[in-house]
Amino acid sequence: MSDSTIEFHKIWIDQCSATEGIRDQFGLQNALDYLIGEKLFTFLMVSERDKDFAAELPSFVAAIRSIFTPDEMRAYLDQLDREKYLAPSEPVLDYDDLDNAFDEDWRENPVMGAEEILRFSRVRELLIPFAVD
């Protein structure tokens, strides 16, 4: 690889660096949302198809585990589980327009939903490997 080639599979390094500033400026919740809720989930999804990303996953997870405490990660994942994965869909109140009643999300597509739930389970195992639920 030449010096000008961007190694996208190593972008997690910059994302981890940015997280400290996010935490300082916007708080712990925003830092967790950014690095775990957004970046790690996306990285994990891409790593399922790209060997370069998959090879970087252990290092990315180790960096995340050095930024947040186990209690912070556990509380965040528990909250995400309650609010996203166990939350029921919003009720349909306007029966005149059923085509637009639901937003497009993973709960609408069973395959995508199953993949997302499995990905969430994998994130939990990676970040809190010895957690007892």
C-alpha positions in Angstrom: 0.0 0.0 0.0 1.2 3.5 -0.8 1.4 6.2 1.8 -1.6 8.0 0.2 -3.9 4.9 0.5 -6.4 5.3 3.3 -6.7 2.1 5.3 -10.4 2.3 6.1 -10.3 -0.8 8.2 -8.1 1.2 10.7 -10.4 4.2 10.9 -11.4 3.0 14.4 -8.2 4.5 15.7 -9.4 8.1 14.9 -12.9 7.3 16.1 -11.6 6.2 19.5 -9.5 9.4 19.7 -12.6 11.5 18.9 -14.6 9.8 21.6 -12.6 11.4 24.5 -13.5 14.9 23.0 -17.1 13.9 22.6 -17.2 12.7 26.2 -15.7 15.9 27.5 -17.9 18.2 25.4 -21.2 16.3 25.2 -21.1 13.7 28.0 -20.8 10.0 28.5 -24.1 9.0 26.9 -23.1 10.8 23.6 -19.7 9.2 23.7 -21.2 5.7 24.2 -23.8 6.3 21.4 -21.0 7.5 19.0 -18.4 4.8 19.6 -20.5 1.7 20.5 -24.0 2.5 19.2 -22.9 3.8 15.9 -19.2 3.0 15.1 -18.8 -0.5 16.6 -22.1 -1.7 15.3 -21.2 -0.5 11.8 -17.7 -1.8 12.0 -19.0 -5.2 13.1 -21.5 -5.3 10.2 -18.7 -4.5 7.7 -16.4 -7.0 9.3 -18.9 -9.7 8.5 -18.1 -9.2 4.8 -14.5 -7.8 4.8 -11.5 -9.7 6.2 -9.5 -6.5 6.7 -12.2 -5.1 9.1 -12.6 -8.5 10.8 -8.8 -8.6 11.5 -9.1 -5.2 13.2 -12.1 -6.0 15.3 -10.1 -7.4 18.4 -8.0 -4.2 18.5 -11.0 -1.9 18.2 -12.8 -3.8 21.0 -9.7 -3.6 23.2 -9.6 0.2 22.6 -13.2 0.6 23.5 -12.7 -1.4 26.6 -9.9 0.9 27.6 -12.1 4.0 27.1 -15.2 2.9 29.0 -15.5 1.0 32.3 -17.3 -2.3 32.3 -20.1 -0.7 34.3 -20.5 2.1 31.8 -20.6 -0.4 28.9 -23.0 -2.8 30.8 -25.4 0.1 31.7 -25.3 1.4 28.1 -26.0 -2.0 26.6 -28.8 -2.7 29.1 -30.4 0.6 28.1 -30.0 -0.1 24.4 -31.5 -3.6 24.9 -34.5 -2.1 26.7 -35.1 0.9 24.4 -34.3 -0.6 21.0 -34.4 -4.4 21.1 -37.2 -5.0 23.5 -39.3 -1.9 22.8 -42.5 -2.5 21.0 -43.1 -0.6 17.7 -45.0 2.6 18.0 -48.8 2.0 17.8 -50.5 3.0 14.5 -52.9 5.8 15.3 -53.9 7.0 11.8 -55.6 4.1 10.0 -56.2 6.2 6.9 -52.6 5.9 5.8 -51.4 2.5 6.7 -48.7 2.6 4.0 -46.8 5.2 5.9 -47.7 4.0 9.4 -44.2 2.7 10.3 -40.8 4.1 9.8 -38.4 1.8 7.8 -36.4 0.0 10.5 -35.0 -3.4 11.2 -38.2 -4.6 12.9 -40.0 -4.5 9.6 -37.7 -7.0 7.9 -37.3 -10.3 9.8 -33.9 -11.2 8.3 -32.5 -7.7 9.0 -34.1 -7.9 12.5 -32.5 -11.2 13.2 -29.1 -10.0 12.0 -29.3 -6.9 14.1 -30.3 -8.9 17.3 -27.4 -11.3 16.6 -25.0 -8.3 16.1 -26.2 -6.8 19.4 -25.6 -10.1 21.2 -22.1 -10.2 19.7 -21.3 -6.6 20.8 -22.4 -7.5 24.3 -20.1 -10.6 24.3 -17.2 -8.7 22.9 -17.4 -5.8 25.3 -18.5 -7.7 28.5 -17.3 -11.2 27.9 -17.9 -12.5 31.4 -21.2 -10.8 32.0 -23.8 -12.8 33.9 -27.3 -11.7 32.9 
